[in-house]
Amino acid sequence: MHPTSYIGEKAVERVRAAARDDEPFFMFVSFPDPHHPFAPPREYARRYDPKNLTLPVGFDQDHARSPEHIRRMHQQRGTPNSDPTMTFAVTEDQYRAAAAAQYAD
């Protein structure tokens, strides 16, 4: 079972149960996908070939006038940040692999 399907099914169950009550009801449902780490359902995982995806406009832009932290990320392209919640500049292959997985999610 995929997390998105599971969360959706559980939310529907809860809404149906709440509909039988005569009490006010509020529910917040949060779907984790598509977010890193991308985990598309098996039947979608190979729908997009990373080699066929184009890079976004500006992927190789000049960062000579960018803020220092952006220039540093660009110089270390491909090396994840030591803090996994922080961004880093990806390589072309990393971008294409992540985009293919996100499109499939």
C-alpha positions as a Markdown table, in Angstrom:
| # | Residue | x | y | z |
|---|---|---|---|---|
| 1 | Met | 0.0 | 0.0 | 0.0 |
| 2 | His | 1.3 | 3.4 | -0.9 |
| 3 | Pro | 1.4 | 6.1 | 1.8 |
| 4 | Thr | -0.8 | 8.5 | -0.2 |
| 5 | Ser | -3.5 | 5.8 | -0.8 |
| 6 | Tyr | -3.4 | 4.7 | 2.9 |
| 7 | Ile | -3.8 | 8.3 | 4.2 |
| 8 | Gly | -6.6 | 8.9 | 1.7 |
| 9 | Glu | -8.5 | 5.7 | 2.7 |
| 10 | Lys | -8.1 | 6.4 | 6.4 |
| 11 | Ala | -9.3 | 10.0 | 5.9 |
| 12 | Val | -12.4 | 8.7 | 4.0 |
| 13 | Glu | -13.1 | 6.2 | 6.8 |
| 14 | Arg | -12.9 | 9.0 | 9.4 |
| 15 | Val | -15.2 | 11.3 | 7.5 |
| 16 | Arg | -17.8 | 8.6 | 7.1 |
| 17 | Ala | -17.6 | 7.8 | 10.8 |
| 18 | Ala | -18.0 | 11.5 | 11.6 |
| 19 | Ala | -21.0 | 11.9 | 9.3 |
| 20 | Arg | -22.9 | 9.4 | 11.5 |
| 21 | Asp | -22.3 | 11.6 | 14.5 |
| 22 | Asp | -24.3 | 14.8 | 15.3 |
| 23 | Glu | -21.2 | 16.6 | 16.5 |
| 24 | Pro | -19.1 | 19.3 | 14.8 |
| 25 | Phe | -16.2 | 17.9 | 13.0 |
| 26 | Phe | -12.8 | 19.1 | 11.7 |
| 27 | Met | -10.1 | 17.1 | 10.2 |
| 28 | Phe | -6.7 | 18.1 | 8.8 |
| 29 | Val | -5.3 | 15.6 | 6.3 |
| 30 | Ser | -1.7 | 15.9 | 5.2 |
| 31 | Phe | -0.4 | 13.9 | 2.2 |
| 32 | Pro | 3.4 | 13.6 | 2.3 |
| 33 | Asp | 3.9 | 13.1 | -1.4 |
| 34 | Pro | 5.3 | 14.3 | -3.7 |
| 35 | His | 8.2 | 15.3 | -1.4 |
| 36 | His | 11.7 | 14.0 | -1.1 |
| 37 | Pro | 12.4 | 11.2 | -0.7 |
| 38 | Phe | 10.2 | 10.4 | -3.6 |
| 39 | Ala | 8.5 | 7.1 | -3.5 |
| 40 | Pro | 6.1 | 6.7 | -6.4 |
| 41 | Pro | 3.8 | 3.6 | -6.5 |
| 42 | Arg | 5.5 | 0.7 | -8.4 |
| 43 | Glu | 3.3 | 1.0 | -11.4 |
| 44 | Tyr | 4.3 | 4.7 | -11.9 |
| 45 | Ala | 8.0 | 4.4 | -10.9 |
| 46 | Arg | 9.4 | 3.9 | -14.4 |
| 47 | Arg | 7.0 | 6.1 | -16.4 |
| 48 | Tyr | 9.6 | 8.9 | -16.9 |
| 49 | Asp | 13.1 | 8.2 | -18.1 |
| 50 | Pro | 15.4 | 10.7 | -16.4 |
| 51 | Lys | 17.5 | 10.9 | -19.5 |
| 52 | Asn | 14.6 | 12.3 | -21.4 |
| 53 | Leu | 13.8 | 15.1 | -19.0 |
| 54 | Thr | 15.0 | 18.7 | -19.8 |
| 55 | Leu | 16.7 | 20.8 | -17.2 |
| 56 | Pro | 14.9 | 23.9 | -16.0 |
| 57 | Val | 15.7 | 27.3 | -17.4 |
| 58 | Gly | 18.5 | 28.7 | -15.4 |
| 59 | Phe | 19.9 | 25.4 | -14.2 |
| 60 | Asp | 23.4 | 26.5 | -15.3 |
| 61 | Gln | 23.0 | 30.2 | -14.7 |
| 62 | Asp | 26.0 | 32.3 | -13.7 |
| 63 | His | 26.0 | 32.9 | -9.9 |
| 64 | Ala | 28.9 | 35.5 | -9.9 |
| 65 | Arg | 26.5 | 38.1 | -8.5 |
| 66 | Ser | 24.5 | 35.7 | -6.2 |
| 67 | Pro | 24.7 | 35.8 | -2.4 |
| 68 | Glu | 27.7 | 34.0 | -0.9 |
| 69 | His | 25.7 | 31.0 | 0.3 |
| 70 | Ile | 24.2 | 30.5 | -3.2 |
| 71 | Arg | 27.7 | 30.7 | -4.8 |
| 72 | Arg | 29.0 | 28.2 | -2.2 |
| 73 | Met | 26.1 | 25.7 | -2.9 |
| 74 | His | 26.8 | 26.1 | -6.7 |
| 75 | Gln | 30.5 | 25.4 | -6.2 |
| 76 | Gln | 29.7 | 22.3 | -4.2 |
| 77 | Arg | 27.0 | 21.1 | -6.7 |
| 78 | Gly | 26.1 | 17.5 | -6.0 |
| 79 | Thr | 27.2 | 17.4 | -2.4 |
| 80 | Pro | 24.2 | 17.2 | 0.0 |
| 81 | Asn | 24.2 | 19.6 | 2.9 |
| 82 | Ser | 25.1 | 18.1 | 6.3 |
| 83 | Asp | 21.6 | 19.2 | 7.5 |
| 84 | Pro | 19.2 | 17.1 | 5.5 |
| 85 | Thr | 16.5 | 19.7 | 5.8 |
| 86 | Met | 18.5 | 22.2 | 4.0 |
| 87 | Thr | 18.8 | 22.6 | 0.2 |
| 88 | Phe | 21.8 | 22.0 | -1.9 |
| 89 | Ala | 22.7 | 22.4 | -5.6 |
| 90 | Val | 22.1 | 19.1 | -7.5 |
| 91 | Thr | 23.9 | 17.8 | -10.5 |
| 92 | Glu | 22.1 | 17.2 | -13.8 |
| 93 | Asp | 21.7 | 13.5 | -13.0 |
| 94 | Gln | 20.4 | 14.2 | -9.5 |
| 95 | Tyr | 17.9 | 16.7 | -10.8 |
| 96 | Arg | 16.7 | 14.3 | -13.6 |
| 97 | Ala | 16.3 | 11.3 | -11.2 |
| 98 | Ala | 14.4 | 13.4 | -8.7 |
| 99 | Ala | 12.2 | 15.0 | -11.3 |
| 100 | Ala | 11.3 | 11.6 | -12.8 |
| 101 | Ala | 10.4 | 10.3 | -9.4 |
| 102 | Gln | 8.3 | 13.4 | -8.5 |
| 103 | Tyr | 6.4 | 13.3 | -11.8 |
| 104 | Ala | 5.6 | 9.7 | -11.1 |
| 105 | Asp | 4.5 | 10.3 | -7.6 |
